Amino acid sequence: MGGHMARESVRWNYKSEEFEIGGEPAMWGIDVADFIGAEERLRSASLTDLKHAARRYWATMYDYDLTFRVYDVPEELLREDEEGFSPIPVEFEVSGDHFIVTTTIAVEPGIRVNALELAQVLSPQLKANRAVFLEVREEDLPLAKLLTLSVELQSVRGRTLGDALDLGRSLLQLWEASLGGMLTPESVVDLIVAQRPELLIGQPESDWLEVKGKPYDLKNELEALELAKDISAFANAPAGGLLVVGFSRKKVEGQDHLKGVALQPVRAIDPRKHRQALERLILPPPEGLQVEAVETEEGKGMLVIRVPPQAAALQPFLVTGTVWKARFWGATLPCT
């Protein structure tokens, strides 16, 4: 949450019974402590002022926790037909001195959520945004299950409702990508293709995930062999793996974690040239290999190489040996 948007004041007007933003009515009640408003009007609202306005509400109206639901429609349409639209799946609660962000998704009835695993996946995003994991609630419906995630902002100073909305949406997208357990190669690729690679910052490398901060120089045979060695190691692993060129790394307690997005010039991550190098250097060629350059901004992006699990009959995958400046690069044996 960057907090770059200009913040507007928020106050409770007990006469009109609305919360005003910048001196204009913006959030109105549909129940005693349940308020709604249009996102276009709410994004600039100061969270500090909103907490102060909530205290005034409690002093002049009712001592109930306040819930704020947000709609992605013009305010005039929302005021005309409140029941004709659905709120976005991110809402807010002000309870005492606490500001809570909740996100809700509907899943199949059989889905189970491990709160500890989810907290681990979301931890980097929460830490970066000064928020803490609270809980996940489950509600069984006839044909689906509702899951509601709650997190609390540790500080609202300098932040807006727009910042909180962006955090909620980011957590929701990362949560959806990890449903059913931890992140997978497929869900990581999905986030990159959706142009949200920043959501992966802070995640650890693993047996199936490796990242590089700069592209392989395929004109240099040693670097081409290094690429082949990395990919053959995944091909020899039971679960396959994912190599992404476009993230910097840092060590945290001895383990490499994704430090930041390091987009590369598209010309340096040509999928065709990488595939040709792999086909030339790995025997037998891995089946189902996916090599893609994902352009996330004009002229720049990430190289994604997905190695699906390989048939045991094809293993081991070997890197063809060569002599290079008195160094021998031999076969890559199964990796453990």
PyMOL commands that set and color helices and strands:
alter all, ss='L'
color gray80, all
select helices_A, chain A and resi 39-42+47-60+75-80+82-84+115-128+161-177+185-193+197-200+221-235+266-269+271-281+312-314
alter helices_A, ss='H'
color red, helices_A
select strands_A, chain A and resi 10-13+18-21+24-31+34-38+66-71+90-95+98-107+131-140+145-153+209-212+241-245+247-252+255-261+264-265+282-283+290-297+300-307+318-319+322-324+327-329
alter strands_A, ss='S'
color yellow, strands_A
deselect
rebuild
show_as cartoon
